[in-house]
Structure formats: C-alpha cells, structure tokens
C-alpha cells in the first residue's frame, strides 16, 4: 500500500453560468460559477488557482482569473 503526503481531494457543488449555450469538448470559455457552499468554497477555489471539473468523472479543468 502506498502512502501519500498529498492533501485529500475536496469537492464543492457549483453551478456553471453557461448562458444557455452548452460547453463543447475542447472548447475554452470564460464563465462564472455559483458556489452552493457559499464564500468558503469560493475562497478555496481562489486560493487553489486551478481546479478540475467533475460530473461523475473528470470532464475538464479550470483556472481562476478573478
């Protein structure tokens, strides 16, 4: 069994603000998020800077821009 010093993965529920246009595979877009867990989740993402999108599996990655 391998032991890792890495921090455990965290998950936060969020809604992507897609403006009624689906995000297609390979597409890059600047969009907003609404975090269902409030400011604590938003602060976590700002600190991380980059994160993965999960919908039953990894579906993309994101970078915090502001």
C-alpha positions in Angstrom: 0.0 0.0 0.0 1.4 3.4 -0.9 1.1 6.3 1.5 1.0 9.8 0.1 1.7 13.1 1.8 -0.7 14.9 -0.7 -3.7 16.6 0.7 -7.0 14.7 0.2 -9.2 15.7 -2.7 -12.1 18.1 -1.9 -15.3 18.6 -3.8 -17.7 21.5 -3.8 -21.1 21.8 -5.5 -21.3 24.7 -8.0 -23.4 25.8 -10.9 -21.7 26.9 -14.1 -23.2 30.0 -15.7 -23.3 28.9 -19.3 -25.9 31.4 -20.6 -28.0 28.7 -22.3 -25.0 27.6 -24.5 -23.5 24.2 -23.7 -19.8 23.9 -23.3 -18.5 21.6 -26.1 -15.5 19.2 -25.7 -12.2 21.0 -26.3 -13.9 24.5 -26.1 -12.4 27.2 -23.9 -14.6 29.8 -22.4 -14.6 32.4 -19.6 -17.6 31.9 -17.4 -18.9 32.3 -13.9 -19.7 29.9 -11.1 -22.2 30.0 -8.3 -20.9 28.0 -5.3 -23.7 26.3 -3.4 -21.5 26.2 -0.3 -21.0 30.0 -0.3 -17.9 32.0 0.4 -15.9 29.2 1.9 -16.0 27.3 -1.4 -15.2 30.5 -3.4 -12.2 31.3 -1.2 -10.9 27.7 -1.6 -11.0 28.0 -5.4 -9.4 31.4 -5.4 -6.5 30.0 -3.3 -6.1 26.9 -5.5 -6.0 28.9 -8.7 -6.7 25.8 -10.9 -9.1 23.0 -10.4 -10.8 20.1 -12.2 -14.5 19.9 -13.1 -16.2 16.7 -12.1 -19.5 15.3 -13.3 -19.3 11.6 -12.3 -15.8 11.7 -13.9 -13.3 14.4 -14.7 -14.7 16.5 -17.6 -12.4 19.5 -17.7 -10.1 21.8 -15.9 -10.5 25.5 -14.9 -8.3 28.4 -14.0 -9.4 31.2 -11.7 -9.0 34.6 -13.4 -10.6 37.0 -10.9 
